[in-house]
Amino acid sequence: MASAVVDNTAEQEVVGGVDSHTDTLHVAVISDNGGHLADAEFTTTAAGYAAALAFLSAHGHVIAIGVEGTSSYGAGFTRAAREAGLHVVEVNRPDRAERRRIGKSDPIDAYAAARAALSGRAHAAPKDDTIAGTRALHNAARSAIKARTAALNQISSLLITAPDTIRAKYGRLKGTDRTDALARLRPAGDAVHTAVHTAVHTAVLTALKSLARRVRELTAEHQTLVKALGSLVTLHNPGLRAAHGVGPDTAAQLLVAAGGNPDRMSTEASFAALCGAAPVPASSGRTNRHRLSRGGDRQANAALYRVALVRMSSDSRTREYVASQTAAGRTKKEIIRLLKRAIAREMFRCLTTTVPVPGIADLRPLRQTKNITLTAAARHFGLWPATISALERGIRRDDDLAHSYRNWLQAA
């Protein structure tokens, strides 16, 4: 009697690895002991993702999939794999030393991603899709402000080399006054009508007008994007947006760095390291010291820096801390490093827990029913009217001021 052939493929545990690109992704499969089983290439389409998942499942029970670029080229496959109930981990690309040693190709990178997932070297969860809209608005706003800055720099450069009459008329203007004046000018009418210089003057003025109008359009575009971004981040994480010194751009950058899903960060120290705000041990022998981390997400580090600067100028507790540290002999750079580490701890709490935000919706109606102007309220507290307005609109959080303001309005 012939013995039955038992197929153990379905019982075998396997790990997948994915090297993602714009049009294709390369998928590799290894066994639970690291042996190479198979690899293949698929398209970055819905049908391609389904075929890739079927290819993985055909070799056994998939316990994990390591994917390079889960929030970029591999976002579509990551989304499909998670919807299928598979465990996906984010894999960083191999370092240069390893690539020099073993070479580089799509199959090599895919197998390396699978080994990273199997060994536990890669264990971070992919970034959540809930912040995809925040990332899109944030990137659009950043590109708008970069293009605006480039146009302003071009205007300044053109005015430096412009004919004397143009430089004398517009070079002394600054900021929006210069932009508005250049946007309104008529190149043919403003040009100096001489046989030698008319064409040059007209060309330069035409270029300046075009750049000035571009600046105005980009400014309006950036303001619209920031307004939409502020509404979105407030809806997603009101506690983070309400923290002192955290504006829409800063809140969006921290949300993008964190990924939207708090389970990616196990401790506040890991978040500080992610933002490059954690001191790195640099001890050897009898030397015991730490150095500044220059790794991590530099944009998130810049966001912490902006919060530190705002609080150093407008937060009383921070100003007292800076004064005490200055008296202790620390430099401004050292104090900012300490502040960034403390702010990272606070931001981690805002990102991973629900931080209650005191209600301020009653402040403006209460002031209006009392017929009190913003100017009068600001004068009473010794503040600028814009500060009271920002407090009423929820743009700036100051719980002590809100409590005092409410009590004053009720007693008025």
Secondary structure, DSSP 4 states (H G I P E B T S, - for coil): -PPPPP--GGG-EEEEEEEE-SSEEEEEEEETTS-EEEEEEEESSHHHHHHHHHHHHTTSEEEEEEEE-TTTTTHHHHHHHHHTT--EEEEPPPPHHHHHHH---HHHHHHHHHHHHHHTS--BPPPPGGGHHHHHHHHHHHHHHHHHHHHHHHHHHHHHHS-HHHHHHHTT--HHHHHHHHHH--HHHHS---TTTHHHHHHHHHHHHHHHHHHHHHHHHHHHHHHHHHHHHHHH-HHHHHSTT--HHHHHHHHHHHTS-GGG--SHHHHHHHTT-S-EE--BTTB--EE----S-HHHHHHHHHHHHHHHHH-HHHHHHHHHHHHTT--HHHHHHHHHHHHHHHHHHHHHS-------TTHHHHHHHTT--HHHHHHHHT--HHHHHHHHHTSS--HHHHHHHHHHHHH-
